[in-house]
Amino acid sequence: MIKILAAGVLAAVVGLVSAAWAFNCPVVIKQAEDMLKKAEGKPNADTKPLIDEAKKYLTEAKAHHENAKTKRDHGDAVRKAKFALALAEEAVTLQTP
């Protein structure tokens, strides 16, 4: 009985987490956009490639989100938006004296 209950709870949690991915895309995309704007404020030779790659990933993230038909598509959008965010954060860090 306990195993059945635990399996049911696990299935419910997985379902909620999967649903959260679909609604998380715009939030992560917005975070990446904001960080990218900050990174574009003071570009230099070291940060320019990072900024360009972040823009590429952000464009791909938006496309995955807009054309999403499955949870996997939303997951791809979130992953690429997080890549863009990380690259933009690195650029901002490198710009700081």
C-alpha positions as CSV (number, residue, x, y, z in Angstrom):
1,M,0.0,0.0,0.0
2,I,2.8,2.4,0.9
3,K,4.6,1.7,-2.4
4,I,1.4,2.5,-4.4
5,L,0.9,5.7,-2.4
6,A,4.6,6.7,-3.0
7,A,4.3,6.0,-6.7
8,G,1.1,8.1,-6.9
9,V,2.8,11.0,-5.1
10,L,5.9,10.7,-7.3
11,A,3.7,10.7,-10.4
12,A,1.9,13.9,-9.2
13,V,5.2,15.6,-8.5
14,V,6.6,14.7,-11.9
15,G,3.4,16.0,-13.5
16,L,3.6,19.3,-11.7
17,V,7.3,19.8,-12.5
18,S,6.6,19.0,-16.2
19,A,3.8,21.6,-16.3
20,A,6.1,24.1,-14.7
21,W,8.6,23.8,-17.5
22,A,5.9,25.0,-20.0
23,F,5.2,28.1,-18.0
24,N,8.8,28.8,-17.1
25,C,10.0,29.6,-20.6
26,P,9.0,33.3,-20.7
27,V,10.5,33.9,-17.2
28,V,13.9,32.4,-18.2
29,I,13.8,34.1,-21.6
30,K,13.1,37.5,-19.9
31,Q,16.0,37.0,-17.5
32,A,18.4,36.2,-20.4
33,E,17.1,39.3,-22.3
34,D,17.7,41.5,-19.3
35,M,21.2,40.2,-18.7
36,L,22.1,40.4,-22.4
37,K,21.1,44.1,-22.4
38,K,23.3,44.6,-19.4
39,A,26.2,42.8,-21.2
40,E,25.7,44.9,-24.3
41,G,26.3,48.0,-22.3
42,K,30.1,47.7,-22.2
43,P,31.2,45.2,-24.8
44,N,34.9,44.6,-25.4
45,A,37.1,42.2,-27.4
46,D,36.8,39.5,-24.7
47,T,33.0,39.8,-24.3
48,K,31.9,40.3,-27.9
49,P,32.0,36.5,-28.8
50,L,30.1,35.7,-25.6
51,I,27.4,38.3,-26.4
52,D,27.0,37.0,-29.9
53,E,26.6,33.4,-28.8
54,A,24.2,34.5,-26.1
55,K,22.1,36.2,-28.8
56,K,22.1,33.1,-30.9
57,Y,20.9,30.9,-28.0
58,L,18.3,33.4,-27.0
59,T,16.9,33.5,-30.6
60,E,16.8,29.7,-30.6
61,A,15.0,29.7,-27.2
62,K,12.3,32.0,-28.4
63,A,11.8,29.9,-31.5
64,H,11.5,26.7,-29.5
65,H,9.0,28.4,-27.1
66,E,6.9,29.9,-29.9
67,N,6.7,26.6,-31.9
68,A,6.4,24.3,-28.9
69,K,4.2,21.4,-29.4
70,T,5.5,19.1,-26.6
71,K,7.0,19.4,-23.1
72,R,10.3,18.6,-24.7
73,D,10.1,21.7,-26.9
74,H,9.5,23.8,-23.8
75,G,12.4,22.1,-22.1
76,D,14.7,22.9,-25.0
77,A,13.5,26.6,-24.8
78,V,14.4,26.8,-21.1
79,R,17.7,25.1,-21.6
80,K,18.8,27.4,-24.4
81,A,17.6,30.5,-22.5
82,K,19.7,29.3,-19.5
83,F,22.7,29.0,-21.8
84,A,22.1,32.5,-23.1
85,L,21.7,33.8,-19.5
86,A,25.0,32.1,-18.4
87,L,26.9,33.5,-21.4
88,A,25.6,37.0,-20.8
89,E,26.4,36.7,-17.1
90,E,30.0,35.7,-18.0
91,A,30.3,38.7,-20.3
92,V,29.1,41.0,-17.5
93,T,31.6,39.5,-15.1
94,L,34.4,40.0,-17.5
95,Q,33.4,43.6,-18.0
96,T,33.7,44.3,-14.3
97,P,37.1,45.7,-13.3
